[in-house]
Amino acid sequence: MNTCDYLRPGESVRPDWKKFAFDWFRVIATAGLFVWLVYAGGSELGYNWQWYRVPRYLYTFSEGRFIAGPLLKGLVVTLQVSAISLVLSSLLGLITAVCRLSGAFAARAIARAYLELIRNTPLLVQLFFIYFVFSPMVDLSRFASAVLALSLFEGAYASEIIRAGILAVPQEQWEAAKSIGLGRYRTYRHIVLPQALRHMTPPLVSQAVSLIKDSALVSTIAIYDLTMKGQEIIAETYLVFELWFTIAVIYLILTLSLSLATQAMKKRLALTG
């Protein structure tokens, strides 16, 4: 039983503003302590902080026009890699989940082998194998190799989320679909997947957070994403701490946005459930 069971029609859940304010206070206090420790450590090392030089690597204005800096250009590449990989990994996860639930032994065996291979080897090793071994055989670009590696890796984890969502659909729904003559494809499309979506969506969004963080590894094969651009700038300017902290904040903003979207989605699904 949840909170919405006690609500009258037309009522809404009132947010606890005191708890909300206290949570934000703790976040700000923790961030403040972290910043103080960083500056204290930098002072002990004799590091010369030069934050005023950072904004030019984010953006500049020329004749009243906004011009994206190298970090924002790298962020665009990161978002492109992440978005394409997210779509492909979701499709791959769906296919793998359906194969796991299939009655065909060959489909189950192939899906199981894929899952065990991907989940029991590091992403970095998979990325190097695809780029240095597989891509020369089929003439894949760096970008395509990065997307393929991320899609395969994240798809293995997405498949278990999707499979769990499908299994959460009551057996009666399958039997009802069979009784009215729906085939397997139409049962999945019209009956099972729409119901499973409410169970799958929040954890899939959480998986997207992991995908964005894992995308930083594509810099190891010279994809000029956010991380690679940061490394390039650091090699030229020696703004080590400033640039890495800026990059960390950008990743934090991306992942926090998705995490907040997940929380809002969970609350919405709880209220409508």
C-alpha angles and dihedrals in degrees: 000000000000137000095273090063089072096049124105118225110284094020122120134203110267114221118238099239094184092056090043092053092046092051091052090047090056091048092050092044091050091048090048092051091049092050091048092051091049093051092043090052092047091051090052090052092047091240116171107223113215106178091151089073095056102075093065089063090054101044144332135196121229120181089342093308124122112236120190115232126223093271093055090046088052089048090056090055090048091052092047093051092045096046095049092043091049092055094045094044091051091052092045090047091051093050092047093048092051090048090051089054094042122113091226113100094209093054092049092047094050092047092048093048091050092050095048093046096048099039094047098051128066119258091232091058090049091049092052092046093052094045101040101030111021103033096058089056094054098025098244120174123234091256093050091047091052092049092047093050094048092045093052093046098045092038090063091058094039090055092062091049091050093045090052090050092051092048089051090066108098116255089235089070091058091048092048091051091049092048092058092049101255116158124228094265095049091043090057094043101045105023116020108034097047089055094041091051093077090056095042103044102074095048091043090055088050088052088054088059089057090047092056091051092046090050088075087077092069087078087076090073093047098263104155096229126143094286095047092048089051092052090049093051093046091053089055102039107023089226089144104157097033095052097043091049090049091050090047091052091050091052089045092054091051095048095041090052091054092044091052089048089053092051092048090048092051092051092048092050090047092053094047094043 
